[in-house]
């Protein structure tokens, strides 16, 4: 019988979520797609939901995570700032380290 630990981490600032799995997926999609609307479509969420998530990240972050350009004939765009890219990298590392730690802790249950 194999055991698994289930866990999700997120980072908060004054009770507002700065980063979590969903927000990081959105930031990565913005980086890949070059716009919030395309990122929302690729993740199968509404533009409104994507906008709310991004707004929440920007309100909790020390600096803006995206640079937005206003729509026109070709439509607007969004790209991650260096700070936004650094946040993703840090979150991914924290997540990976957290899983490695939890896997090690699981040995305590398996040895009983």
N, C-alpha and C positions, 0 to 999 in steps of 0.2 A: 504494500500500500504506500503510495507516494503522497506526502503532504505538501501543501503550498501555503505560503503566507500571502494574503491579499492586502494590498495597501495602495492608497493614492496620496500623493503629497501635493500641497499647494503652499504658496507663500503669500502671507497677508501683510498689509500695512494699515494700521488703524481700522481693523475689521473690514477692510476692502481687500478683495483678492487681487494681488499683483500678477501672480503667475500660477497656472495650474495646467493640467494636460490640454484642456480645450483651448485655452488662450495661447499656449505654445503652438498647437496645431494651426491656429489661425495666423499667428505671426509667420510661421514657416510657409503657409499657403500664400500670404501676401508677398513674401520674398520670392516665391516661385512664380506667382501669377502676375505680379506687378500692379495689382489693383485690389481694393477691398471687395468690390462686387464680384470679380472673378474668383477671388479667394473664397467668398461665401458660397458661390455656386459649386466650387470644387469640393467643399466640405458638406454640401447639401444642407446648409442652414440659410435662413433668410438674411437679406442685407441688413435689416433692422437689428437682428440678433448679433450679427458680426460687428456692426457699428457699436452696439452697446458693450460688447466684450472689449473691443479695442479702446473705447472711451474709458472704460473701467481700468484697463491697464495703464493708459496714459495719465489718468488721475492719481494712480497709486505710485507711479514711477517717478524717480528723481528728475528724469529728463524725458523728452518725447521719444517714443519708440518707432514712430513712422514719420516720413516726410510725405505730405499729400499734395498733389497738384490738382487744381480745379478742372472739372470736365469741360470739354469743348466739343468740337466736331469729332475728334478721335476719342473722346471720353477722358476722364481724369485718371490719375494713377496714384499708387502708394508704394513706397519702398521703405525698408527698414533703415533706421539710423544705425550707426556703429554701436551705439548704446543698446538698441534693440537686439542687434545680432549678438552682442555680448551677454545679454540677459538669457537668450535662448541657449547659448553655449553653457552658461553657468547652470541653468535649470536642468539641462540634459545630463550634465556631470553629477549634479546633486542626486538626480533620479537614479542614475546608474550606480552611484556609490551606496544609495539607500537600499537598492535591490541586492547588491552584493552583501551588505551588512545583514539584511533580513534573511537571505539564504543561509548565511553562516549561523544565525540565531536559530534557524529551524532545526539544526543538528541537535539542539537541546531537547526538542520534542522527540525526534527520531531515535535518540539514545535511550529513552525511557522504556 
